Amino acid sequence: MRADIRTCVHLRAQSDGGRRSAVFDHYRPDVRFLDTDGEVVATALCALRFDAEGAIEPGSTVAAHLRCEAPVSLEDGSAFVLVEGGRDVGGGTVVLPPV
């Protein structure tokens, strides 16, 4: 179970149904964690902390940390979806450090 999760995040471009505007550190979307079949296994409110400084534009893929309000059980390579206002605005993959 982890509450601070290393990830690779992709924000969907506006033309693909994503956000119109950029996001900054501490952006707080709902996060839906998926199993290997694409089924939602957990939903959490998380803040994104980006490794890059400044605004992250829609269409970008960046390294980030998810800081969730409650610990989530997941594995390296687990997928997640970023949801804002009921729509999918991005997603990514969990990158756990080696044990």
TORPA-201240 format. One record per residue: x, y, z of N, C-alpha, C, O, CB in turn; residue in one letter. Coordinates in nm, 4 decimals, decimal comma, always signed. Glycine has a CB too. Layout:
<sites>
<site <X; Y; Z>; <X; Y; Z>; <X; Y; Z>; <X; Y; Z>; <X; Y; Z>; 'A'>
...
</sites>
This chain:
<sites>
<site <+0,0850; -0,1170; +0,0000>; <+0,0000; +0,0000; +0,0000>; <+0,0901; +0,1240; +0,0000>; <+0,1840; +0,1338; +0,0790>; <-0,0970; -0,0006; +0,1228>; 'M'>
<site <+0,0604; +0,2165; -0,0881>; <+0,1402; +0,3381; -0,0997>; <+0,0504; +0,4598; -0,1112>; <-0,0585; +0,4539; -0,1684>; <+0,2340; +0,3298; -0,2205>; 'R'>
<site <+0,0983; +0,5704; -0,0558>; <+0,0276; +0,6975; -0,0688>; <+0,1079; +0,7953; -0,1540>; <+0,0520; +0,8917; -0,2062>; <-0,0002; +0,7579; +0,0696>; 'A'>
<site <+0,2403; +0,7713; -0,1689>; <+0,3273; +0,8535; -0,2539>; <+0,3794; +0,7625; -0,3635>; <+0,4597; +0,6727; -0,3379>; <+0,4461; +0,9198; -0,1718>; 'D'>
<site <+0,3333; +0,7860; -0,4860>; <+0,3551; +0,6918; -0,5951>; <+0,4289; +0,7595; -0,7105>; <+0,3848; +0,8630; -0,7605>; <+0,2213; +0,6341; -0,6438>; 'I'>
<site <+0,5401; +0,7015; -0,7525>; <+0,6173; +0,7509; -0,8673>; <+0,5467; +0,7069; -0,9950>; <+0,5085; +0,5906; -1,0083>; <+0,7656; +0,6979; -0,8641>; 'R'>
<site <+0,5291; +0,8003; -1,0894>; <+0,4535; +0,7695; -1,2111>; <+0,5114; +0,8376; -1,3340>; <+0,5963; +0,9263; -1,3250>; <+0,3089; +0,8103; -1,1941>; 'T'>
<site <+0,4630; +0,7936; -1,4476>; <+0,4801; +0,8622; -1,5748>; <+0,3387; +0,9018; -1,6165>; <+0,2522; +0,8159; -1,6331>; <+0,5535; +0,7708; -1,6851>; 'C'>
<site <+0,3153; +1,0324; -1,6334>; <+0,1804; +1,0852; -1,6574>; <+0,1704; +1,1451; -1,7971>; <+0,2610; +1,2148; -1,8428>; <+0,1438; +1,1913; -1,5515>; 'V'>
<site <+0,0592; +1,1169; -1,8643>; <+0,0301; +1,1794; -1,9939>; <-0,1003; +1,2575; -1,9802>; <-0,2023; +1,2024; -1,9390>; <+0,0200; +1,0719; -2,1093>; 'H'>
<site <-0,0964; +1,3859; -2,0149>; <-0,2174; +1,4683; -2,0192>; <-0,2692; +1,4679; -2,1621>; <-0,1964; +1,5017; -2,2554>; <-0,1895; +1,6149; -1,9695>; 'L'>
<site <-0,3944; +1,4296; -2,1786>; <-0,4527; +1,4259; -2,3125>; <-0,4594; +1,5662; -2,3713>; <-0,4849; +1,6630; -2,2996>; <-0,5931; +1,3628; -2,3089>; 'R'>
<site <-0,4366; +1,5768; -2,5003>; <-0,4488; +1,7035; -2,5715>; <-0,5959; +1,7428; -2,5789>; <-0,6840; +1,6571; -2,5729>; <-0,3871; +1,6936; -2,7136>; 'A'>
<site <-0,6216; +1,8699; -2,5917>; <-0,7593; +1,9185; -2,6021>; <-0,8314; +1,8512; -2,7195>; <-0,9492; +1,8173; -2,7085>; <-0,7613; +2,0723; -2,6188>; 'Q'>
<site <-0,7618; +1,8322; -2,8306>; <-0,8226; +1,7696; -2,9485>; <-0,8615; +1,6232; -2,9240>; <-0,9407; +1,5666; -2,9994>; <-0,7266; +1,7777; -3,0664>; 'S'>
<site <-0,8057; +1,5620; -2,8182>; <-0,8377; +1,4238; -2,7812>; <-0,9315; +1,4173; -2,6605>; <-0,9469; +1,3114; -2,5996>; <-0,7094; +1,3464; -2,7512>; 'D'>
<site <-0,9940; +1,5298; -2,6259>; <-1,0873; +1,5325; -2,5144>; <-1,0262; +1,5731; -2,3818>; <-1,0915; +1,5641; -2,2778>; <-1,1491; +1,4002; -2,4997>; 'G'>
<site <-0,9014; +1,6178; -2,3843>; <-0,8333; +1,6588; -2,2616>; <-0,8634; +1,8026; -2,2235>; <-0,9545; +1,8656; -2,2772>; <-0,6847; +1,6409; -2,2767>; 'G'>
<site <-0,7859; +1,8519; -2,1312>; <-0,8014; +1,9889; -2,0821>; <-0,7647; +2,0911; -2,1893>; <-0,6925; +2,0610; -2,2843>; <-0,7152; +2,0106; -1,9579>; 'R'>
<site <-0,8163; +2,2128; -2,1716>; <-0,7781; +2,3245; -2,2585>; <-0,6553; +2,3951; -2,2048>; <-0,5748; +2,4487; -2,2810>; <-0,8936; +2,4238; -2,2727>; 'R'>
<site <-0,6412; +2,3950; -2,0719>; <-0,5333; +2,4726; -2,0099>; <-0,4316; +2,3813; -1,9408>; <-0,4578; +2,2642; -1,9133>; <-0,5912; +2,5728; -1,9086>; 'S'>
<site <-0,3163; +2,4392; -1,9145>; <-0,2072; +2,3673; -1,8493>; <-0,2402; +2,3405; -1,7028>; <-0,3311; +2,4012; -1,6462>; <-0,0762; +2,4465; -1,8606>; 'A'>
<site <-0,1651; +2,2489; -1,6425>; <-0,1772; +2,2216; -1,4989>; <-0,0430; +2,2508; -1,4327>; <+0,0613; +2,2537; -1,4980>; <-0,2216; +2,0733; -1,4724>; 'V'>
<site <-0,0481; +2,2722; -1,3024>; <+0,0710; +2,3041; -1,2239>; <+0,0850; +2,2031; -1,1107>; <-0,0042; +2,1213; -1,0881>; <+0,0640; +2,4490; -1,1679>; 'F'>
<site <+0,1981; +2,2094; -1,0393>; <+0,2176; +2,1262; -0,9206>; <+0,0951; +2,1333; -0,8307>; <+0,0306; +2,2376; -0,8195>; <+0,3434; +2,1701; -0,8432>; 'D'>
<site <+0,0644; +2,0230; -0,7679>; <-0,0467; +2,0093; -0,6735>; <-0,1835; +2,0071; -0,7425>; <-0,2865; +2,0264; -0,6778>; <-0,0425; +2,1226; -0,5729>; 'H'>
<site <-0,1840; +1,9835; -0,8739>; <-0,3091; +1,9587; -0,9474>; <-0,3753; +1,8376; -0,8829>; <-0,3081; +1,7377; -0,8574>; <-0,2832; +1,9347; -1,1026>; 'Y'>
<site <-0,5071; +1,8443; -0,8557>; <-0,5760; +1,7412; -0,7774>; <-0,6949; +1,6790; -0,8523>; <-0,8099; +1,7099; -0,8211>; <-0,6242; +1,8006; -0,6460>; 'R'>
<site <-0,6689; +1,5932; -0,9492>; <-0,7794; +1,5229; -1,0145>; <-0,8197; +1,4001; -0,9332>; <-0,7477; +1,3587; -0,8422>; <-0,7404; +1,4816; -1,1582>; 'P'>
<site <-0,9349; +1,3422; -0,9665>; <-0,9664; +1,2088; -0,9156>; <-0,8788; +1,1122; -0,9944>; <-0,8565; +1,1315; -1,1139>; <-1,1215; +1,1738; -0,9299>; 'D'>
<site <-0,8296; +1,0090; -0,9280>; <-0,7450; +0,9104; -0,9953>; <-0,8114; +0,7741; -0,9820>; <-0,8438; +0,7294; -0,8720>; <-0,6000; +0,9086; -0,9352>; 'V'>
<site <-0,8309; +0,7091; -1,0959>; <-0,8893; +0,5745; -1,0986>; <-0,7793; +0,4762; -1,1369>; <-0,7270; +0,4801; -1,2483>; <-1,0104; +0,5659; -1,1991>; 'R'>
<site <-0,7452; +0,3882; -1,0435>; <-0,6433; +0,2864; -1,0668>; <-0,7088; +0,1659; -1,1312>; <-0,8168; +0,1236; -1,0900>; <-0,5718; +0,2466; -0,9347>; 'F'>
<site <-0,6426; +0,1098; -1,2336>; <-0,6998; +0,0028; -1,3146>; <-0,6250; -0,1281; -1,2963>; <-0,5056; -0,1288; -1,2662>; <-0,6997; +0,0418; -1,4607>; 'L'>
<site <-0,6973; -0,2409; -1,3150>; <-0,6302; -0,3706; -1,3158>; <-0,5882; -0,4019; -1,4591>; <-0,6061; -0,3191; -1,5485>; <-0,7229; -0,4832; -1,2582>; 'D'>
<site <-0,5331; -0,5199; -1,4813>; <-0,4821; -0,5549; -1,6144>; <-0,5926; -0,5672; -1,7196>; <-0,5645; -0,5639; -1,8394>; <-0,4054; -0,6851; -1,6068>; 'T'>
<site <-0,7188; -0,5815; -1,6753>; <-0,8318; -0,5891; -1,7684>; <-0,8937; -0,4525; -1,7949>; <-0,9905; -0,4420; -1,8702>; <-0,9379; -0,6835; -1,7141>; 'D'>
<site <-0,8386; -0,3469; -1,7334>; <-0,8921; -0,2128; -1,7522>; <-1,0067; -0,1790; -1,6599>; <-1,0708; -0,0752; -1,6761>; <-0,9364; -0,1962; -1,8920>; 'G'>
<site <-1,0340; -0,2659; -1,5622>; <-1,1412; -0,2409; -1,4656>; <-1,0884; -0,1546; -1,3513>; <-0,9741; -0,1717; -1,3087>; <-1,1988; -0,3745; -1,4109>; 'E'>
<site <-1,1698; -0,0630; -1,3018>; <-1,1312; +0,0240; -1,1913>; <-1,1241; -0,0590; -1,0630>; <-1,2211; -0,1252; -1,0261>; <-1,2316; +0,1425; -1,1756>; 'V'>
<site <-1,0082; -0,0551; -0,9947>; <-0,9913; -0,1289; -0,8693>; <-0,9893; -0,0362; -0,7484>; <-1,0125; -0,0805; -0,6360>; <-0,8631; -0,2104; -0,8735>; 'V'>
<site <-0,9619; +0,0921; -0,7708>; <-0,9608; +0,1896; -0,6611>; <-0,9732; +0,3292; -0,7205>; <-0,9292; +0,3542; -0,8327>; <-0,8304; +0,1770; -0,5746>; 'A'>
<site <-1,0331; +0,4190; -0,6448>; <-1,0420; +0,5599; -0,6816>; <-0,9912; +0,6405; -0,5638>; <-1,0275; +0,6137; -0,4493>; <-1,1884; +0,6011; -0,7204>; 'T'>
<site <-0,9067; +0,7399; -0,5916>; <-0,8507; +0,8213; -0,4836>; <-0,8364; +0,9651; -0,5303>; <-0,8171; +0,9919; -0,6489>; <-0,7139; +0,7655; -0,4370>; 'A'>
<site <-0,8461; +1,0568; -0,4353>; <-0,8153; +1,1963; -0,4640>; <-0,6659; +1,2121; -0,4386>; <-0,6178; +1,1864; -0,3283>; <-0,9019; +1,2965; -0,3754>; 'L'>
<site <-0,5935; +1,2543; -0,5406>; <-0,4481; +1,2637; -0,5316>; <-0,4012; +1,3989; -0,5841>; <-0,4666; +1,4597; -0,6689>; <-0,3808; +1,1490; -0,6102>; 'C'>
<site <-0,2881; +1,4450; -0,5332>; <-0,2234; +1,5650; -0,5853>; <-0,1036; +1,5207; -0,6685>; <-0,0274; +1,4332; -0,6272>; <-0,1798; +1,6621; -0,4694>; 'A'>
<site <-0,0875; +1,5807; -0,7845>; <+0,0278; +1,5522; -0,8694>; <+0,1400; +1,6502; -0,8390>; <+0,1177; +1,7710; -0,8319>; <-0,0107; +1,5590; -1,0187>; 'L'>
<site <+0,2593; +1,5983; -0,8212>; <+0,3787; +1,6809; -0,8065>; <+0,4699; +1,6459; -0,9234>; <+0,5203; +1,5340; -0,9328>; <+0,4505; +1,6575; -0,6667>; 'R'>
<site <+0,4904; +1,7427; -1,0122>; <+0,5667; +1,7176; -1,1341>; <+0,7165; +1,7378; -1,1114>; <+0,7575; +1,8249; -1,0347>; <+0,5179; +1,8090; -1,2465>; 'F'>
<site <+0,7982; +1,6557; -1,1795>; <+0,9430; +1,6721; -1,1726>; <+0,9867; +1,7973; -1,2484>; <+1,0827; +1,8639; -1,2095>; <+1,0139; +1,5481; -1,2293>; 'D'>
<site <+0,9156; +1,8291; -1,3572>; <+0,9461; +1,9481; -1,4369>; <+0,8881; +2,0715; -1,3676>; <+0,7865; +2,0628; -1,2987>; <+0,8895; +1,9343; -1,5817>; 'A'>
<site <+0,9523; +2,1842; -1,3861>; <+0,9022; +2,3084; -1,3271>; <+0,8087; +2,3790; -1,4240>; <+0,8183; +2,3613; -1,5454>; <+1,0186; +2,4011; -1,2883>; 'E'>
<site <+0,7187; +2,4589; -1,3693>; <+0,6279; +2,5383; -1,4512>; <+0,5038; +2,4615; -1,4894>; <+0,4695; +2,3603; -1,4283>; <+0,6978; +2,5858; -1,5751>; 'G'>
<site <+0,4373; +2,5113; -1,5914>; <+0,3109; +2,4540; -1,6375>; <+0,3355; +2,3291; -1,7220>; <+0,4319; +2,3223; -1,7984>; <+0,2313; +2,5578; -1,7182>; 'A'>
<site <+0,2479; +2,2313; -1,7073>; <+0,2498; +2,1114; -1,7912>; <+0,1323; +2,1233; -1,8878>; <+0,0164; +2,1243; -1,8463>; <+0,2411; +1,9782; -1,7045>; 'I'>
<site <+0,1626; +2,1322; -2,0137>; <+0,0609; +2,1554; -2,1168>; <-0,0107; +2,0261; -2,1554>; <+0,0490; +1,9185; -2,1511>; <+0,1248; +2,2182; -2,2408>; 'E'>
<site <-0,1385; +2,0360; -2,1931>; <-0,2087; +1,9195; -2,2467>; <-0,1314; +1,8625; -2,3662>; <-0,0770; +1,9371; -2,4477>; <-0,3537; +1,9571; -2,2884>; 'P'>
<site <-0,1274; +1,7305; -2,3750>; <-0,0509; +1,6628; -2,4800>; <+0,0879; +1,6227; -2,4344>; <+0,1597; +1,5551; -2,5081>; <-0,0399; +1,7512; -2,6011>; 'G'>
<site <+0,1279; +1,6635; -2,3127>; <+0,2612; +1,6337; -2,2597>; <+0,2641; +1,5029; -2,1823>; <+0,1636; +1,4598; -2,1256>; <+0,3085; +1,7469; -2,1703>; 'S'>
<site <+0,3818; +1,4405; -2,1813>; <+0,4081; +1,3237; -2,0981>; <+0,5259; +1,3582; -2,0090>; <+0,6316; +1,3978; -2,0581>; <+0,4366; +1,1953; -2,1845>; 'T'>
<site <+0,5084; +1,3432; -1,8763>; <+0,6113; +1,3846; -1,7809>; <+0,6203; +1,2862; -1,6640>; <+0,5283; +1,2084; -1,6390>; <+0,5820; +1,5264; -1,7286>; 'V'>
<site <+0,7330; +1,2917; -1,5935>; <+0,7504; +1,2161; -1,4694>; <+0,6846; +1,2946; -1,3567>; <+0,6916; +1,4175; -1,3529>; <+0,9022; +1,1898; -1,4387>; 'A'>
<site <+0,6202; +1,2220; -1,2645>; <+0,5499; +1,2889; -1,1551>; <+0,5323; +1,1937; -1,0374>; <+0,5527; +1,0729; -1,0494>; <+0,4130; +1,3413; -1,2025>; 'A'>
<site <+0,4945; +1,2503; -0,9245>; <+0,4545; +1,1735; -0,8067>; <+0,3067; +1,1981; -0,7833>; <+0,2591; +1,3110; -0,7953>; <+0,5390; +1,2128; -0,6805>; 'H'>
<site <+0,2344; +1,0928; -0,7502>; <+0,0962; +1,1052; -0,7051>; <+0,0991; +1,0970; -0,5536>; <+0,1517; +1,0006; -0,4979>; <+0,0030; +0,9940; -0,7679>; 'L'>
<site <+0,0442; +1,1953; -0,4871>; <+0,0311; +1,1910; -0,3412>; <-0,1160; +1,1756; -0,3099>; <-0,1936; +1,2707; -0,3192>; <+0,0909; +1,3196; -0,2729>; 'R'>
<site <-0,1534; +1,0536; -0,2722>; <-0,2943; +1,0204; -0,2497>; <-0,3327; +1,0406; -0,1039>; <-0,2503; +1,0243; -0,0139>; <-0,3227; +0,8758; -0,2918>; 'C'>
<site <-0,4596; +1,0767; -0,0815>; <-0,5093; +1,0977; +0,0541>; <-0,5120; +0,9686; +0,1343>; <-0,4996; +0,9714; +0,2567>; <-0,6479; +1,1585; +0,0502>; 'E'>
<site <-0,5281; +0,8555; +0,0667>; <-0,5279; +0,7254; +0,1338>; <-0,4363; +0,6310; +0,0565>; <-0,4284; +0,6408; -0,0660>; <-0,6729; +0,6665; +0,1445>; 'A'>
<site <-0,3672; +0,5401; +0,1247>; <-0,2795; +0,4443; +0,0559>; <-0,3571; +0,3570; -0,0425>; <-0,4728; +0,3220; -0,0194>; <-0,2078; +0,3558; +0,1578>; 'P'>
<site <-0,2907; +0,3230; -0,1523>; <-0,3512; +0,2418; -0,2574>; <-0,2613; +0,1213; -0,2815>; <-0,1390; +0,1348; -0,2850>; <-0,3718; +0,3245; -0,3892>; 'V'>
<site <-0,3207; +0,0041; -0,2981>; <-0,2458; -0,1173; -0,3276>; <-0,2294; -0,1279; -0,4793>; <-0,3279; -0,1293; -0,5530>; <-0,3176; -0,2440; -0,2693>; 'S'>
<site <-0,1038; -0,1355; -0,5253>; <-0,0775; -0,1429; -0,6687>; <+0,0565; -0,2063; -0,6953>; <+0,1342; -0,2324; -0,6035>; <-0,0833; -0,0050; -0,7319>; 'L'>
<site <+0,0828; -0,2309; -0,8226>; <+0,2068; -0,2944; -0,8655>; <+0,2771; -0,2062; -0,9672>; <+0,2170; -0,1154; -1,0246>; <+0,1795; -0,4339; -0,9247>; 'E'>
<site <+0,4060; -0,2339; -0,9890>; <+0,4811; -0,1642; -1,0918>; <+0,4123; -0,1877; -1,2260>; <+0,3778; -0,3013; -1,2586>; <+0,6296; -0,2118; -1,0953>; 'D'>
<site <+0,3923; -0,0827; -1,3030>; <+0,3273; -0,0945; -1,4330>; <+0,1767; -0,0798; -1,4292>; <+0,1125; -0,0789; -1,5342>; <+0,3609; -0,2247; -1,4928>; 'G'>
<site <+0,1178; -0,0680; -1,3087>; <-0,0266; -0,0482; -1,2993>; <-0,0661; +0,0797; -1,3719>; <+0,0074; +0,1784; -1,3703>; <-0,0719; -0,0429; -1,1516>; 'S'>
<site <-0,1807; +0,0770; -1,4342>; <-0,2302; +0,1934; -1,5079>; <-0,3278; +0,2729; -1,4219>; <-0,3882; +0,2195; -1,3289>; <-0,2981; +0,1499; -1,6395>; 'A'>
<site <-0,3423; +0,4000; -1,4539>; <-0,4409; +0,4843; -1,3878>; <-0,4925; +0,5878; -1,4861>; <-0,4293; +0,6170; -1,5877>; <-0,3808; +0,5527; -1,2630>; 'F'>
<site <-0,6086; +0,6423; -1,4537>; <-0,6732; +0,7442; -1,5363>; <-0,6949; +0,8674; -1,4497>; <-0,7358; +0,8555; -1,3343>; <-0,8088; +0,6923; -1,5965>; 'V'>
<site <-0,6678; +0,9860; -1,5043>; <-0,6948; +1,1124; -1,4367>; <-0,8321; +1,1603; -1,4813>; <-0,8587; +1,1722; -1,6009>; <-0,5842; +1,2194; -1,4677>; 'L'>
<site <-0,9186; +1,1875; -1,3852>; <-1,0572; +1,2241; -1,4154>; <-1,0867; +1,3610; -1,3558>; <-1,0584; +1,3874; -1,2390>; <-1,1569; +1,1176; -1,3607>; 'V'>
<site <-1,1439; +1,4464; -1,4384>; <-1,1787; +1,5822; -1,3955>; <-1,3195; +1,6118; -1,4463>; <-1,3451; +1,6076; -1,5666>; <-1,0748; +1,6889; -1,4490>; 'E'>
<site <-1,4088; +1,6410; -1,3552>; <-1,5462; +1,6709; -1,3961>; <-1,6123; +1,5563; -1,4689>; <-1,6957; +1,5789; -1,5565>; <-1,5486; +1,7924; -1,4832>; 'G'>
<site <-1,5765; +1,4328; -1,4343>; <-1,6361; +1,3149; -1,4959>; <-1,5753; +1,2742; -1,6285>; <-1,6209; +1,1774; -1,6893>; <-1,7793; +1,3378; -1,5150>; 'G'>
<site <-1,4737; +1,3454; -1,6752>; <-1,4136; +1,3061; -1,8036>; <-1,2660; +1,2721; -1,7872>; <-1,1975; +1,3259; -1,7002>; <-1,4302; +1,4182; -1,9073>; 'R'>
<site <-1,2193; +1,1833; -1,8713>; <-1,0811; +1,1357; -1,8718>; <-0,9934; +1,2442; -1,9355>; <-1,0074; +1,2741; -2,0541>; <-1,0679; +0,9989; -1,9493>; 'D'>
<site <-0,9031; +1,3030; -1,8562>; <-0,8165; +1,4098; -1,9081>; <-0,6705; +1,3664; -1,9175>; <-0,5849; +1,4440; -1,9598>; <-0,8272; +1,5334; -1,8198>; 'V'>
<site <-0,6426; +1,2432; -1,8785>; <-0,5054; +1,1944; -1,8846>; <-0,4948; +1,0594; -1,8194>; <-0,5952; +0,9978; -1,7839>; <-0,4098; +1,2921; -1,8184>; 'G'>
<site <-0,3735; +1,0142; -1,8039>; <-0,3509; +0,8842; -1,7408>; <-0,2033; +0,8590; -1,7296>; <-0,1212; +0,9474; -1,7541>; <-0,4186; +0,7713; -1,8195>; 'G'>
<site <-0,1705; +0,7383; -1,6927>; <-0,0297; +0,7062; -1,6791>; <-0,0053; +0,5679; -1,6269>; <-0,0935; +0,4822; -1,6216>; <+0,0358; +0,8036; -1,5908>; 'G'>
<site <+0,1209; +0,5499; -1,5879>; <+0,1691; +0,4206; -1,5420>; <+0,2464; +0,4389; -1,4129>; <+0,3226; +0,5345; -1,3984>; <+0,2567; +0,3530; -1,6491>; 'T'>
<site <+0,2272; +0,3479; -1,3198>; <+0,3006; +0,3478; -1,1936>; <+0,4416; +0,2951; -1,2183>; <+0,4592; +0,1952; -1,2881>; <+0,2273; +0,2620; -1,0861>; 'V'>
<site <+0,5417; +0,3617; -1,1616>; <+0,6818; +0,3208; -1,1751>; <+0,7375; +0,3035; -1,0335>; <+0,7876; +0,3990; -0,9742>; <+0,7664; +0,4269; -1,2586>; 'V'>
<site <+0,7285; +0,1810; -0,9795>; <+0,7766; +0,1560; -0,8444>; <+0,9277; +0,1309; -0,8463>; <+0,9796; +0,0704; -0,9401>; <+0,7023; +0,0359; -0,7817>; 'L'>
<site <+0,9976; +0,1773; -0,7432>; <+1,1430; +0,1529; -0,7367>; <+1,1690; +0,0052; -0,7124>; <+1,0845; -0,0638; -0,6554>; <+1,2093; +0,2385; -0,6247>; 'P'>
<site <+1,2866; -0,0451; -0,7556>; <+1,3181; -0,1855; -0,7308>; <+1,3304; -0,2132; -0,5811>; <+1,3717; -0,1268; -0,5037>; <+1,4477; -0,2246; -0,8027>; 'P'>
<site <+1,2942; -0,3340; -0,5424>; <+1,2980; -0,3709; -0,4007>; <+1,4343; -0,4236; -0,3643>; <+1,4577; -0,4601; -0,2491>; <+1,1906; -0,4752; -0,3679>; 'V'>
</sites>
